[in-house]
Amino acid sequence: MSEIDQKLIEHLASLIRIDLNSEESELFAGQLNGLVEEFKNLQLVDTDGVEPTGHIGDLVTIMRTDESSASLDQEEVLMNAPDRNGMFIKVKRVIE
């Protein structure tokens, strides 16, 4: 990969519509080149025989059992509504 220069940073800044001065462009170019070098170093690591993983630990998702229970009755739900119209919760219009 070619080196990330100030011109590329300025082009990217224009695409994402942020205004960078020349000092900031130079700083970001240096930082991104440092990141690219670190990824190049990672590519040198021998990973033969290493299983792909999404997480470094042996975490297991702990979920509770799904049990049905009594729900609130309609009047209890409507008591918590900030605005209502009869037996309905009144909300602001969201479709234009």
Chimera marker file (.cmm) of the C-alpha trace (Angstrom):
<marker_set name="trace">
<marker id="1" x="0.000" y="0.000" z="0.000" r="1" g="1" b="0" radius="0.5"/>
<marker id="2" x="1.277" y="3.438" z="-0.834" r="1" g="1" b="0" radius="0.5"/>
<marker id="3" x="2.054" y="5.938" z="1.880" r="1" g="1" b="0" radius="0.5"/>
<marker id="4" x="-0.832" y="8.039" z="3.154" r="1" g="1" b="0" radius="0.5"/>
<marker id="5" x="0.099" y="11.619" z="2.369" r="1" g="1" b="0" radius="0.5"/>
<marker id="6" x="-1.349" y="15.006" z="3.217" r="1" g="1" b="0" radius="0.5"/>
<marker id="7" x="-3.096" y="15.201" z="-0.175" r="1" g="1" b="0" radius="0.5"/>
<marker id="8" x="-5.014" y="11.962" z="0.521" r="1" g="1" b="0" radius="0.5"/>
<marker id="9" x="-6.004" y="13.224" z="3.973" r="1" g="1" b="0" radius="0.5"/>
<marker id="10" x="-7.311" y="16.463" z="2.456" r="1" g="1" b="0" radius="0.5"/>
<marker id="11" x="-9.296" y="14.465" z="-0.115" r="1" g="1" b="0" radius="0.5"/>
<marker id="12" x="-10.812" y="12.265" z="2.610" r="1" g="1" b="0" radius="0.5"/>
<marker id="13" x="-11.613" y="15.342" z="4.700" r="1" g="1" b="0" radius="0.5"/>
<marker id="14" x="-13.502" y="16.856" z="1.762" r="1" g="1" b="0" radius="0.5"/>
<marker id="15" x="-15.472" y="13.619" z="1.293" r="1" g="1" b="0" radius="0.5"/>
<marker id="16" x="-16.584" y="13.540" z="4.919" r="1" g="1" b="0" radius="0.5"/>
<marker id="17" x="-17.028" y="17.297" z="4.934" r="1" g="1" b="0" radius="0.5"/>
<marker id="18" x="-14.656" y="18.289" z="7.701" r="1" g="1" b="0" radius="0.5"/>
<marker id="19" x="-12.334" y="21.255" z="7.550" r="1" g="1" b="0" radius="0.5"/>
<marker id="20" x="-8.715" y="20.461" z="8.413" r="1" g="1" b="0" radius="0.5"/>
<marker id="21" x="-5.822" y="22.862" z="8.390" r="1" g="1" b="0" radius="0.5"/>
<marker id="22" x="-2.437" y="21.775" z="7.015" r="1" g="1" b="0" radius="0.5"/>
<marker id="23" x="-1.076" y="20.932" z="10.491" r="1" g="1" b="0" radius="0.5"/>
<marker id="24" x="-4.028" y="18.634" z="11.205" r="1" g="1" b="0" radius="0.5"/>
<marker id="25" x="-3.721" y="16.976" z="7.791" r="1" g="1" b="0" radius="0.5"/>
<marker id="26" x="-0.030" y="16.335" z="8.399" r="1" g="1" b="0" radius="0.5"/>
<marker id="27" x="-0.734" y="14.977" z="11.896" r="1" g="1" b="0" radius="0.5"/>
<marker id="28" x="-3.448" y="12.594" z="10.666" r="1" g="1" b="0" radius="0.5"/>
<marker id="29" x="-1.284" y="11.419" z="7.759" r="1" g="1" b="0" radius="0.5"/>
<marker id="30" x="1.472" y="10.521" z="10.212" r="1" g="1" b="0" radius="0.5"/>
<marker id="31" x="-0.910" y="8.763" z="12.577" r="1" g="1" b="0" radius="0.5"/>
<marker id="32" x="-2.555" y="6.750" z="9.789" r="1" g="1" b="0" radius="0.5"/>
<marker id="33" x="0.822" y="5.745" z="8.374" r="1" g="1" b="0" radius="0.5"/>
<marker id="34" x="1.723" y="4.496" z="11.847" r="1" g="1" b="0" radius="0.5"/>
<marker id="35" x="-1.433" y="2.381" z="11.905" r="1" g="1" b="0" radius="0.5"/>
<marker id="36" x="-0.690" y="0.955" z="8.471" r="1" g="1" b="0" radius="0.5"/>
<marker id="37" x="2.794" y="-0.032" z="9.679" r="1" g="1" b="0" radius="0.5"/>
<marker id="38" x="1.300" y="-1.800" z="12.702" r="1" g="1" b="0" radius="0.5"/>
<marker id="39" x="-1.028" y="-3.790" z="10.436" r="1" g="1" b="0" radius="0.5"/>
<marker id="40" x="1.933" y="-4.700" z="8.240" r="1" g="1" b="0" radius="0.5"/>
<marker id="41" x="3.637" y="-6.079" z="11.365" r="1" g="1" b="0" radius="0.5"/>
<marker id="42" x="0.537" y="-8.112" z="12.197" r="1" g="1" b="0" radius="0.5"/>
<marker id="43" x="0.613" y="-9.683" z="8.736" r="1" g="1" b="0" radius="0.5"/>
<marker id="44" x="4.068" y="-11.088" z="9.562" r="1" g="1" b="0" radius="0.5"/>
<marker id="45" x="2.735" y="-13.098" z="12.517" r="1" g="1" b="0" radius="0.5"/>
<marker id="46" x="2.494" y="-16.851" z="11.858" r="1" g="1" b="0" radius="0.5"/>
<marker id="47" x="-1.130" y="-17.808" z="12.444" r="1" g="1" b="0" radius="0.5"/>
<marker id="48" x="-1.047" y="-21.301" z="10.972" r="1" g="1" b="0" radius="0.5"/>
<marker id="49" x="-3.093" y="-23.635" z="13.141" r="1" g="1" b="0" radius="0.5"/>
<marker id="50" x="-4.776" y="-20.809" z="15.039" r="1" g="1" b="0" radius="0.5"/>
<marker id="51" x="-8.560" y="-21.065" z="15.054" r="1" g="1" b="0" radius="0.5"/>
<marker id="52" x="-10.431" y="-17.879" z="14.079" r="1" g="1" b="0" radius="0.5"/>
<marker id="53" x="-12.318" y="-16.406" z="16.997" r="1" g="1" b="0" radius="0.5"/>
<marker id="54" x="-14.656" y="-13.540" z="17.678" r="1" g="1" b="0" radius="0.5"/>
<marker id="55" x="-13.447" y="-13.106" z="21.246" r="1" g="1" b="0" radius="0.5"/>
<marker id="56" x="-10.277" y="-13.951" z="23.128" r="1" g="1" b="0" radius="0.5"/>
<marker id="57" x="-12.068" y="-15.419" z="26.144" r="1" g="1" b="0" radius="0.5"/>
<marker id="58" x="-14.372" y="-18.370" z="26.563" r="1" g="1" b="0" radius="0.5"/>
<marker id="59" x="-17.437" y="-16.253" z="27.163" r="1" g="1" b="0" radius="0.5"/>
<marker id="60" x="-20.861" y="-17.784" z="26.966" r="1" g="1" b="0" radius="0.5"/>
<marker id="61" x="-24.024" y="-15.747" z="26.725" r="1" g="1" b="0" radius="0.5"/>
<marker id="62" x="-26.055" y="-16.311" z="29.856" r="1" g="1" b="0" radius="0.5"/>
<marker id="63" x="-29.747" y="-15.980" z="29.223" r="1" g="1" b="0" radius="0.5"/>
<marker id="64" x="-32.628" y="-16.494" z="31.570" r="1" g="1" b="0" radius="0.5"/>
<marker id="65" x="-35.318" y="-18.958" z="30.719" r="1" g="1" b="0" radius="0.5"/>
<marker id="66" x="-38.271" y="-17.503" z="28.894" r="1" g="1" b="0" radius="0.5"/>
<marker id="67" x="-41.227" y="-17.774" z="31.221" r="1" g="1" b="0" radius="0.5"/>
<marker id="68" x="-44.623" y="-16.228" z="30.705" r="1" g="1" b="0" radius="0.5"/>
<marker id="69" x="-46.057" y="-14.058" z="33.444" r="1" g="1" b="0" radius="0.5"/>
<marker id="70" x="-49.069" y="-11.856" z="33.983" r="1" g="1" b="0" radius="0.5"/>
<marker id="71" x="-48.956" y="-8.520" z="32.187" r="1" g="1" b="0" radius="0.5"/>
<marker id="72" x="-50.519" y="-5.200" z="33.101" r="1" g="1" b="0" radius="0.5"/>
<marker id="73" x="-54.171" y="-4.761" z="32.284" r="1" g="1" b="0" radius="0.5"/>
<marker id="74" x="-55.190" y="-2.077" z="29.800" r="1" g="1" b="0" radius="0.5"/>
<marker id="75" x="-56.242" y="0.485" z="32.421" r="1" g="1" b="0" radius="0.5"/>
<marker id="76" x="-52.905" y="0.195" z="34.274" r="1" g="1" b="0" radius="0.5"/>
<marker id="77" x="-51.020" y="0.832" z="31.031" r="1" g="1" b="0" radius="0.5"/>
<marker id="78" x="-53.205" y="3.829" z="30.170" r="1" g="1" b="0" radius="0.5"/>
<marker id="79" x="-52.659" y="5.335" z="33.632" r="1" g="1" b="0" radius="0.5"/>
<marker id="80" x="-48.949" y="5.765" z="32.702" r="1" g="1" b="0" radius="0.5"/>
<marker id="81" x="-49.666" y="7.370" z="29.315" r="1" g="1" b="0" radius="0.5"/>
<marker id="82" x="-48.917" y="11.109" z="29.170" r="1" g="1" b="0" radius="0.5"/>
<marker id="83" x="-51.852" y="11.660" z="26.808" r="1" g="1" b="0" radius="0.5"/>
<marker id="84" x="-54.718" y="9.394" z="25.863" r="1" g="1" b="0" radius="0.5"/>
<marker id="85" x="-57.820" y="9.302" z="23.733" r="1" g="1" b="0" radius="0.5"/>
<marker id="86" x="-60.364" y="6.955" z="25.272" r="1" g="1" b="0" radius="0.5"/>
<marker id="87" x="-58.746" y="3.526" z="25.460" r="1" g="1" b="0" radius="0.5"/>
<marker id="88" x="-55.767" y="4.504" z="23.271" r="1" g="1" b="0" radius="0.5"/>
<marker id="89" x="-52.404" y="6.161" z="23.955" r="1" g="1" b="0" radius="0.5"/>
<marker id="90" x="-52.207" y="9.406" z="22.013" r="1" g="1" b="0" radius="0.5"/>
<marker id="91" x="-48.829" y="10.151" z="20.377" r="1" g="1" b="0" radius="0.5"/>
<marker id="92" x="-47.473" y="12.798" z="18.025" r="1" g="1" b="0" radius="0.5"/>
<marker id="93" x="-47.964" y="12.139" z="14.348" r="1" g="1" b="0" radius="0.5"/>
<marker id="94" x="-44.855" y="10.530" z="12.834" r="1" g="1" b="0" radius="0.5"/>
<marker id="95" x="-45.968" y="10.142" z="9.206" r="1" g="1" b="0" radius="0.5"/>
<marker id="96" x="-45.762" y="13.190" z="7.016" r="1" g="1" b="0" radius="0.5"/>
<link id1="1" id2="2" r="1" g="1" b="0" radius="0.2"/>
<link id1="2" id2="3" r="1" g="1" b="0" radius="0.2"/>
<link id1="3" id2="4" r="1" g="1" b="0" radius="0.2"/>
<link id1="4" id2="5" r="1" g="1" b="0" radius="0.2"/>
<link id1="5" id2="6" r="1" g="1" b="0" radius="0.2"/>
<link id1="6" id2="7" r="1" g="1" b="0" radius="0.2"/>
<link id1="7" id2="8" r="1" g="1" b="0" radius="0.2"/>
<link id1="8" id2="9" r="1" g="1" b="0" radius="0.2"/>
<link id1="9" id2="10" r="1" g="1" b="0" radius="0.2"/>
<link id1="10" id2="11" r="1" g="1" b="0" radius="0.2"/>
<link id1="11" id2="12" r="1" g="1" b="0" radius="0.2"/>
<link id1="12" id2="13" r="1" g="1" b="0" radius="0.2"/>
<link id1="13" id2="14" r="1" g="1" b="0" radius="0.2"/>
<link id1="14" id2="15" r="1" g="1" b="0" radius="0.2"/>
<link id1="15" id2="16" r="1" g="1" b="0" radius="0.2"/>
<link id1="16" id2="17" r="1" g="1" b="0" radius="0.2"/>
<link id1="17" id2="18" r="1" g="1" b="0" radius="0.2"/>
<link id1="18" id2="19" r="1" g="1" b="0" radius="0.2"/>
<link id1="19" id2="20" r="1" g="1" b="0" radius="0.2"/>
<link id1="20" id2="21" r="1" g="1" b="0" radius="0.2"/>
<link id1="21" id2="22" r="1" g="1" b="0" radius="0.2"/>
<link id1="22" id2="23" r="1" g="1" b="0" radius="0.2"/>
<link id1="23" id2="24" r="1" g="1" b="0" radius="0.2"/>
<link id1="24" id2="25" r="1" g="1" b="0" radius="0.2"/>
<link id1="25" id2="26" r="1" g="1" b="0" radius="0.2"/>
<link id1="26" id2="27" r="1" g="1" b="0" radius="0.2"/>
<link id1="27" id2="28" r="1" g="1" b="0" radius="0.2"/>
<link id1="28" id2="29" r="1" g="1" b="0" radius="0.2"/>
<link id1="29" id2="30" r="1" g="1" b="0" radius="0.2"/>
<link id1="30" id2="31" r="1" g="1" b="0" radius="0.2"/>
<link id1="31" id2="32" r="1" g="1" b="0" radius="0.2"/>
<link id1="32" id2="33" r="1" g="1" b="0" radius="0.2"/>
<link id1="33" id2="34" r="1" g="1" b="0" radius="0.2"/>
<link id1="34" id2="35" r="1" g="1" b="0" radius="0.2"/>
<link id1="35" id2="36" r="1" g="1" b="0" radius="0.2"/>
<link id1="36" id2="37" r="1" g="1" b="0" radius="0.2"/>
<link id1="37" id2="38" r="1" g="1" b="0" radius="0.2"/>
<link id1="38" id2="39" r="1" g="1" b="0" radius="0.2"/>
<link id1="39" id2="40" r="1" g="1" b="0" radius="0.2"/>
<link id1="40" id2="41" r="1" g="1" b="0" radius="0.2"/>
<link id1="41" id2="42" r="1" g="1" b="0" radius="0.2"/>
<link id1="42" id2="43" r="1" g="1" b="0" radius="0.2"/>
<link id1="43" id2="44" r="1" g="1" b="0" radius="0.2"/>
<link id1="44" id2="45" r="1" g="1" b="0" radius="0.2"/>
<link id1="45" id2="46" r="1" g="1" b="0" radius="0.2"/>
<link id1="46" id2="47" r="1" g="1" b="0" radius="0.2"/>
<link id1="47" id2="48" r="1" g="1" b="0" radius="0.2"/>
<link id1="48" id2="49" r="1" g="1" b="0" radius="0.2"/>
<link id1="49" id2="50" r="1" g="1" b="0" radius="0.2"/>
<link id1="50" id2="51" r="1" g="1" b="0" radius="0.2"/>
<link id1="51" id2="52" r="1" g="1" b="0" radius="0.2"/>
<link id1="52" id2="53" r="1" g="1" b="0" radius="0.2"/>
<link id1="53" id2="54" r="1" g="1" b="0" radius="0.2"/>
<link id1="54" id2="55" r="1" g="1" b="0" radius="0.2"/>
<link id1="55" id2="56" r="1" g="1" b="0" radius="0.2"/>
<link id1="56" id2="57" r="1" g="1" b="0" radius="0.2"/>
<link id1="57" id2="58" r="1" g="1" b="0" radius="0.2"/>
<link id1="58" id2="59" r="1" g="1" b="0" radius="0.2"/>
<link id1="59" id2="60" r="1" g="1" b="0" radius="0.2"/>
<link id1="60" id2="61" r="1" g="1" b="0" radius="0.2"/>
<link id1="61" id2="62" r="1" g="1" b="0" radius="0.2"/>
<link id1="62" id2="63" r="1" g="1" b="0" radius="0.2"/>
<link id1="63" id2="64" r="1" g="1" b="0" radius="0.2"/>
<link id1="64" id2="65" r="1" g="1" b="0" radius="0.2"/>
<link id1="65" id2="66" r="1" g="1" b="0" radius="0.2"/>
<link id1="66" id2="67" r="1" g="1" b="0" radius="0.2"/>
<link id1="67" id2="68" r="1" g="1" b="0" radius="0.2"/>
<link id1="68" id2="69" r="1" g="1" b="0" radius="0.2"/>
<link id1="69" id2="70" r="1" g="1" b="0" radius="0.2"/>
<link id1="70" id2="71" r="1" g="1" b="0" radius="0.2"/>
<link id1="71" id2="72" r="1" g="1" b="0" radius="0.2"/>
<link id1="72" id2="73" r="1" g="1" b="0" radius="0.2"/>
<link id1="73" id2="74" r="1" g="1" b="0" radius="0.2"/>
<link id1="74" id2="75" r="1" g="1" b="0" radius="0.2"/>
<link id1="75" id2="76" r="1" g="1" b="0" radius="0.2"/>
<link id1="76" id2="77" r="1" g="1" b="0" radius="0.2"/>
<link id1="77" id2="78" r="1" g="1" b="0" radius="0.2"/>
<link id1="78" id2="79" r="1" g="1" b="0" radius="0.2"/>
<link id1="79" id2="80" r="1" g="1" b="0" radius="0.2"/>
<link id1="80" id2="81" r="1" g="1" b="0" radius="0.2"/>
<link id1="81" id2="82" r="1" g="1" b="0" radius="0.2"/>
<link id1="82" id2="83" r="1" g="1" b="0" radius="0.2"/>
<link id1="83" id2="84" r="1" g="1" b="0" radius="0.2"/>
<link id1="84" id2="85" r="1" g="1" b="0" radius="0.2"/>
<link id1="85" id2="86" r="1" g="1" b="0" radius="0.2"/>
<link id1="86" id2="87" r="1" g="1" b="0" radius="0.2"/>
<link id1="87" id2="88" r="1" g="1" b="0" radius="0.2"/>
<link id1="88" id2="89" r="1" g="1" b="0" radius="0.2"/>
<link id1="89" id2="90" r="1" g="1" b="0" radius="0.2"/>
<link id1="90" id2="91" r="1" g="1" b="0" radius="0.2"/>
<link id1="91" id2="92" r="1" g="1" b="0" radius="0.2"/>
<link id1="92" id2="93" r="1" g="1" b="0" radius="0.2"/>
<link id1="93" id2="94" r="1" g="1" b="0" radius="0.2"/>
<link id1="94" id2="95" r="1" g="1" b="0" radius="0.2"/>
<link id1="95" id2="96" r="1" g="1" b="0" radius="0.2"/>
</marker_set>
